[in-house]
Amino acid sequence: MADLGDPQNTIAVLQKYQFHFQKKFGQNFLIDKRVLGRIMDAAEIGKDDCVIEVGPGIGTMTQYLAERAREVVAVEIDKMLIPILEDTLSAYGNVTVLNEDILKVDIGALVQEKNHGQPVKLVANLPYYITTPIIMGLLESDVPIESITVMVQKEVAERMQAKPGTKDYGALSLAVQYYAKAEVVANVPQNCFIPRPQVGSAVIRLTCYEKPPVEVKDAGRMFAVIRAVFNQRRKTMVNSIANAKELGVSKEQALSALERMGESQTVRGETFSLIQFAQFTDFLLDS
């Protein structure tokens, strides 16, 4: 079976099937063996693992996963790629290809069927236009996932692991860090793909927590507070909270919560850590 990590083999497959890239699916196929190796190492795929791959394309990374894992389930939205995948993956009896939209797949049922409900690993070269909904959907789903190792736009990777007070820090940083430990494992230049994307890329590994690193009485309420703060990140915490009508919190309540925390009334939310947001939310609920 031809190694699709070799650009010449990828081009041969594309020509054989006269495949045309579709912008609406954000298709950029990886053609670099070293990067594929880095992804495999970062994902720590072993012979007992069940792996879900999102957007296999022509099966390049799927081949590498199938060589290492017990079972691979590849979810591909583009029906034009299904016959190609049947060809490029024909040597692997441990791969199932689903022609589905990952946002509509019942991942819980899939994990139950393929791995008896035990934690799976997710690996993907994600379409950049839909990265955040996919990752957040997986993290919030309560599906048993051990880790998520994905290729994303470089700036999104930086936002996921950003620290308080930095320009990249925001609601996505806090949401990801509530569910997982985020670590960028490789930066990937544009020439590692066909066609070349217009932006730089990075591989990030999210190691999912069995239980979140902070305790909060109402996580949904905390994330509503976080969204309100970062929707008006230039304002003080008090003003951004009071201006968010959907929260139903008065200026006085916000000031009281900050006072109990020993924080200044002029503090900005972008300096707050996850633990501080949890504490602030709990004090708001008490008020």
C-alpha positions in Angstrom: 0.0 0.0 0.0 1.5 3.4 -1.1 2.5 5.6 1.8 0.3 8.7 1.4 2.7 10.7 3.6 4.8 10.9 0.4 3.5 13.9 -1.7 4.0 12.0 -5.0 1.6 9.3 -3.8 -1.0 11.8 -2.7 -0.8 13.5 -6.1 -1.1 10.2 -7.9 -4.3 9.4 -5.9 -5.8 12.8 -6.6 -5.1 12.5 -10.3 -6.4 8.9 -10.5 -9.8 10.0 -9.0 -9.7 13.5 -10.6 -10.5 14.8 -7.2 -11.3 18.5 -6.8 -10.8 20.3 -3.4 -13.9 21.8 -2.0 -13.5 25.1 -0.2 -16.7 24.6 1.8 -15.1 21.6 3.6 -11.8 23.4 4.3 -9.7 20.6 2.7 -6.0 20.8 3.1 -4.3 17.4 3.0 -1.1 16.8 5.0 1.9 15.6 2.9 4.8 15.5 5.4 5.9 12.2 7.0 7.8 14.0 9.8 4.7 15.9 10.8 2.6 12.7 10.7 5.2 11.0 12.9 5.0 13.9 15.4 1.2 13.6 15.5 1.4 9.9 16.2 4.0 10.4 18.9 2.0 13.2 20.5 -1.2 11.1 20.4 0.6 8.1 22.0 -1.4 5.6 19.9 -0.9 2.1 21.0 -2.1 -1.4 19.9 -5.0 -1.4 22.4 -6.4 2.0 21.4 -9.6 2.9 19.6 -9.1 6.1 17.7 -11.7 8.4 16.1 -10.4 10.5 13.2 -12.2 13.5 12.0 -11.8 14.4 8.3 -9.5 11.6 7.0 -9.4 13.2 3.5 -7.8 10.5 1.2 -6.7 8.5 4.2 -3.1 9.7 4.8 -3.2 9.9 8.6 -5.7 7.1 8.7 -3.0 4.7 7.4 -0.5 5.8 10.1 -3.2 5.4 12.8 -4.3 1.9 11.4 -0.7 0.7 11.7 -0.6 1.5 15.4 -4.1 1.3 16.8 -6.5 -1.6 17.4 -9.3 0.1 15.7 -9.9 3.4 13.8 -13.2 5.1 13.0 -12.7 7.8 10.4 -15.6 10.3 10.0 -15.6 12.0 6.6 -18.3 14.5 5.5 -17.4 14.6 1.8 -19.1 11.7 -0.1 -16.7 12.2 -3.0 -13.8 10.9 -0.8 -15.6 7.7 0.2 -14.5 5.6 -2.8 -11.0 7.0 -2.5 -10.8 5.9 1.1 -12.1 2.5 0.2 -9.2 2.2 -2.1 -6.4 3.7 0.0 -7.5 1.9 3.2 -8.3 -1.5 1.5 -5.3 -3.2 3.2 -6.5 -2.3 6.7 -9.2 -4.5 8.3 -9.3 -2.3 11.5 -10.7 0.8 9.8 -14.4 1.9 9.6 -15.2 4.9 7.4 -18.4 6.8 8.2 -19.7 9.3 5.6 -21.1 11.7 8.3 -20.9 15.2 9.7 -19.0 14.9 13.0 -21.2 17.5 14.5 -24.2 15.3 14.0 -22.7 11.9 15.0 -23.7 10.4 18.3 -20.1 10.0 19.6 -21.3 8.4 22.8 -23.1 5.6 20.9 -20.0 5.2 18.7 -17.7 4.8 21.7 -20.1 2.3 23.2 -20.2 0.2 20.1 -16.5 0.3 19.2 -14.8 0.5 22.6 -17.4 -0.8 25.1 -17.8 2.7 26.5 -14.1 3.0 27.4 -12.1 6.2 26.7 -11.1 6.7 23.1 -8.4 9.0 21.5 -9.4 11.5 18.9 -6.9 12.6 16.2 -7.6 14.9 13.3 -6.4 17.4 10.8 -9.4 19.7 11.4 -11.1 22.0 8.9 -10.1 25.4 10.2 -13.5 27.0 9.7 -15.2 24.6 12.1 -12.4 23.8 14.6 -13.9 25.4 17.7 -17.4 23.9 17.4 -15.9 20.5 16.9 -13.5 20.7 19.9 -16.0 22.3 22.3 -18.7 19.9 21.2 -16.4 16.9 22.0 -15.2 18.4 25.4 -18.7 19.3 26.5 -20.3 16.0 25.4 -19.5 13.8 28.5 -18.2 11.2 26.0 -15.2 9.3 27.5 -12.3 10.8 25.6 -8.7 10.3 26.8 -7.1 12.9 24.6 -7.6 15.0 21.5 -4.6 15.6 19.3 -5.4 17.9 16.4 -4.0 20.1 13.7 -5.5 23.5 13.9 -4.8 27.1 12.8 -1.8 28.3 14.7 -3.6 31.3 16.3 -6.4 29.0 17.6 -3.8 26.7 19.2 -2.2 29.8 20.9 -5.6 30.9 22.1 -6.3 27.4 23.6 -3.3 27.5 25.8 -3.1 31.2 26.5 -2.5 32.6 30.0 -4.4 35.4 31.8 -3.5 38.9 30.7 -2.2 37.9 27.3 -3.7 39.1 24.0 -4.7 35.6 23.0 -6.5 34.8 26.3 -10.2 34.6 26.1 -13.4 32.5 26.5 -11.9 29.6 24.3 -8.8 29.5 26.5 -10.8 29.1 29.7 -13.3 26.6 28.2 -10.5 24.3 26.9 -8.5 24.6 30.1 -11.6 23.7 32.2 -11.8 20.3 30.4 -8.2 19.5 29.4 -4.5 20.2 29.7 -3.5 22.0 26.5 -0.1 21.6 25.0 1.2 22.7 21.5 3.5 19.9 20.3 4.5 21.2 16.8 4.2 24.2 14.6 3.6 23.2 11.0 4.5 25.4 7.9 2.1 25.9 5.0 4.2 23.8 2.6 3.3 20.6 4.5 -0.1 20.7 2.9 -1.8 20.3 -0.5 -3.3 22.8 -1.3 -1.2 25.2 0.9 -3.4 27.0 3.5 -3.1 30.7 3.8 -2.3 30.5 7.5 0.2 28.7 9.7 -0.8 25.6 11.5 0.0 23.8 14.8 -0.6 20.4 16.4 -2.1 20.7 19.9 -2.8 17.9 22.3 -5.6 18.2 24.8 -5.3 15.7 27.6 -8.8 15.4 29.1 -9.3 15.7 32.8 -11.3 13.0 34.6 -12.6 15.9 36.7 -12.2 19.7 36.1 -9.2 21.3 37.8 -11.6 23.8 39.6 -14.8 23.3 41.5 -17.7 25.7 40.7 -21.3 25.4 41.8 -22.7 26.0 38.3 -20.3 25.6 35.3 -22.9 26.8 32.9 -23.3 30.0 34.8 -19.5 30.5 35.0 -19.1 30.2 31.2 -22.0 32.7 30.8 -20.0 35.1 33.0 -16.8 34.4 31.0 -18.6 35.1 27.7 -20.0 38.4 29.0 -16.6 39.5 30.2 -14.8 38.7 26.9 -17.6 40.2 24.8 -16.5 43.5 26.4 -13.0 42.8 27.3 -11.9 46.5 27.4 -14.4 47.3 30.1 -13.9 46.7 33.8 -15.3 43.4 35.2 -18.1 45.2 37.0 -19.3 47.1 33.9 -19.1 44.1 31.5 -21.1 42.0 33.9 -23.7 44.7 34.6 -24.1 45.4 30.9 -24.8 41.7 30.1 -28.6 41.8 30.5 -28.8 38.0 30.1 -26.9 37.5 33.4 -29.4 39.6 35.4 -26.6 40.8 37.7 -26.5 44.3 39.2 -23.4 46.4 39.5 -23.7 46.2 43.3 -23.7 42.4 43.2 -20.6 42.3 41.0 -18.9 44.8 43.3 -19.8 42.8 46.3 -18.4 39.5 44.8 -15.1 41.3 43.9 -14.9 42.8 47.4 -15.2 39.3 48.9 -12.4 38.1 46.7 -10.2 41.0 47.7 -10.1 42.4 44.2 -10.2 46.0 43.0 -13.4 47.3 41.6 -11.5 48.4 38.5 -10.1 44.9 37.7 -10.6 43.7 34.1 -11.8 40.1 33.6 -9.1 39.3 31.1 -6.6 39.1 34.0 -8.8 36.5 35.8 -7.7 32.9 35.9 -10.1 30.0 35.7 -10.1 29.5 39.5 -10.9 33.2 40.0 -13.8 33.0 37.6 -15.1 30.0 39.5 -14.8 31.9 42.8 -16.4 35.0 41.4 -19.3 33.0 40.0 -19.9 31.2 43.3 -20.0 34.6 45.1 -22.5 35.9 42.6 -24.7 32.9 43.2 -24.5 33.6 46.9 -25.6 37.2 46.5 
